[in-house]
Amino acid sequence: MEDQAENLREIMRKQASLQEKLVKSKEIKRSRIITVTSGKGGVGKTNIAVNIAIAYARRGKKVTVMDADLGMGNVHVILNFIPKFSLYHVMRKQKSMKEILTETEYGISIVAGASGISELANLSPDERQNFINEINSLGDAEIIIIDTSAGVSNNVLDFITVADDAIIVATPDPTSITDAYGVVKIIATKYESLNIDIKLVVNQVKSAASAKRIADRMTHIAGQFLNLKMEYLGFIYEDLAVANAVHELKPFMVTSPKCKASLCIQHIVERMEKTDIKPNGGLSLFKKFFN
């Protein structure tokens, strides 16, 4: 009888311990993952990702930007620094993700991409697994912004599917709109069972009206032909301050915080903050989809 009683007490202790762990896990605030991507290059995707990160940091958030343009990373170029280590060293298991995390003067942390290393564009299964394990070390950031390469490679699609919010960047250029729609179409057909919030940002516009026309057209087509709800998140004006900031190798939110483009970024972040993140999103999905 004593043995049975002791066994019962041991079971109850284990259950109490498990319950305590579950309660604590619910209290942990996980990272919100925002993936920024585009159908084609040259639409200002990386610039938008970096400036959104700075806008979040100014709201008191702890932000990490991961340059996931594997092989052609350029986030560090916009911020005018040369990283000593990059994702290349993580993939080769020479460094951990935390060891290559770089603090910047703008209040955000950067995980630098591997620039000019083409073999990283397609990862082997072992490299992907190592990447997954290392990604989880970024979980202490409140906001993780992933800047992908342009297009619809497997790497890009993986980063989109694990996001709480996937921001598609397009410009008024017809080829940009067509390629952006192509990304949305693949997401809708290949990952129709996923609950991903797809959001559209129209960059380099001359007027709010022209941006809305483009957004209305894309959201309507996505809804009618793909049965996909795509939210129009906002637009960014064509602004000389952006080009000047690029030449200065600084974010335009820093060089011209009151310019039209900066105000647009702030408006986009304000709209993002009103969107609740899903309980089943974020870092917990990385392993599922990369596998």
RATA-V51127 format. One record per run of one state. SS is the DSSP state (A for helix, B for strand, O for the rest). FROM is the first residue (numbers start at 1). TO is the last residue. If there is no record, write none. Layout:
ss=[SS;SS]
from=[FROM;FROM]
to=[TO;TO]
This chain:
ss=[O;A;O;B;O;A;O;B;O;B;O;A;O;A;O;A;O;B;O;B;O;B;O;A;O;A;O;B;O;A;O;B;O;A;O;B;O;A;O;B;O;A;O;A;O;A;O;A;O]
from=[1;2;28;32;39;45;58;63;69;71;72;75;79;87;92;97;101;102;104;108;112;115;116;118;122;125;139;143;149;154;162;165;172;174;191;197;206;208;227;230;238;240;249;252;256;260;274;282;291]
to=[1;27;31;38;44;57;62;68;70;71;74;78;86;91;96;100;101;103;107;111;114;115;117;121;124;138;142;148;153;161;164;171;173;190;196;205;207;226;229;237;239;248;251;255;259;273;281;290;291]
